[in-house]
Amino acid sequence: MTLSASQQVIASNLGQEKTDPDNLVTLVRRRLALEEVVITKEQFEQYNKDVRGSNDFYWSQLDWKDAQWTDYCEEKTYYSAYQGDVTSFTDDIVSFMSPDPKYRFCYDQLELLNSDDFWKQGN
């Protein structure tokens, strides 16, 4: 599918710059990563208060470590392929534009998906 001129303008304004769809493919790996941090109960209670308050604390600020559950994480790892270099908007593709409808594992063949299909839906 070729985007209309107005669709191209909208896509460009959204930062969606697909390049060289005839020669390039962007492979995307979506992974579950388990990370852990151990803190005291007292710290937990304080952090829990801080995250609800206005102390500018976020759970992501803790020193998270890889939980080393690679088998489990690999079971929750999926692969997709998209036409062209779509790295400027991969997050949009996998979240709402053209998420892969199937969970494809490392041993599955990949269907070549087209992010332009989003625009066929009247967007």
N, C-alpha and C positions, 0 to 999 in steps of 0.2 A: 504494500500500500504506500502511496506517495501522499504526504500531507498537503493539504491545500495551503495557499499562501497565508490565510488567516490562522490556520492551525500552526504553521511554522513560526509565526510571530508570537503566538501565545506560548508555544513550547520554548522558544528562545528566551522570552521574558521570564519564564519559570526556571531558567538555567539548564534546560534540557537540550544539550548539544550532542546529538548522536553523530559520530563521524565514521565515514568509510564503511557503511553497512554491507557493501558487496565483498569486502576483503577482510574485515575484522570481526571477531566475536569476543564478547566479554563474558568470561566465566565467573559465576558468583557462587561462593560457598557460604551458606548460612549455618552457624554453629551455635550450639549451646555450650557455654563455658561455665563450669562450676568453680566458684571462688569462695574462700572462707576467711574469716578473721575471728579470733577468740579474744574476748574482752571480759572484764569482770561484770558482774550483775550491776554493781554500782555505776560503772561506766555506761552500761546499756541504758539504765534508767535515766541518767543525765542526758545521754545522746537523744533518747526518745523524747525528752522534754524539749531539748534544743531544736530538734527537727520540726516540732510543732510550733515553736516560738519564732521569734524574729532574730535569732542568733546566727543566721546565715550558715547553719550546719546542714550538710547533706551526707547521707550514708555513703555516697561515692567517695568522700574524702578520707575514709579509713584506708588502712594499708592492707588491701585485699591480696591474698595469695592463691595461686592455682591449687585447686583441691586434688589434682592428680588422679582424677577418675576418667582417664582417657577412653576406656571402653564405653562407659556410659555416654560420654560426650560425643564419641564417634557415632553412636547409635542415633544421636540427635543432630547429625550433620547432613545437610542436604545441598545438592548441586543443581545449578541452572545455567543455561547458555542464552545470551541475548545477542541479536544482530548488531554489529557495529561496536564502536567504542562508546559505551554509555556510562563511563565512570563519573561523569559530571552529575548524574542523577540516579545512580544505582539505588540509593535509599528510597527514592520515590517509586521506582519500578517495583521493588520487592514489597513495599508497604501497601501501595494502592493502585498503581497504574497497571502493572502486568505481573502480579505475583504468580509464580509457577503453580498451577493447579494441582500438581502431583509432587509428592515427596520422592526425590530421586537420590539414591545413595551413590557411593563412590564406585560401585560395580554396575550401575545402570547406564544405558545409553541415554544421551541427553537430546531432547527436542530443541531445535533452534527457535527461540521465542522472539517475537517482534514487539518492542515497546510501543510502536505506532498503533497497535491494535486498540490501545486505550482510546485513541481519538475516533475510532469507528463507532464507539458507544455514544456519540453525540456530544463529546466534550470539546 
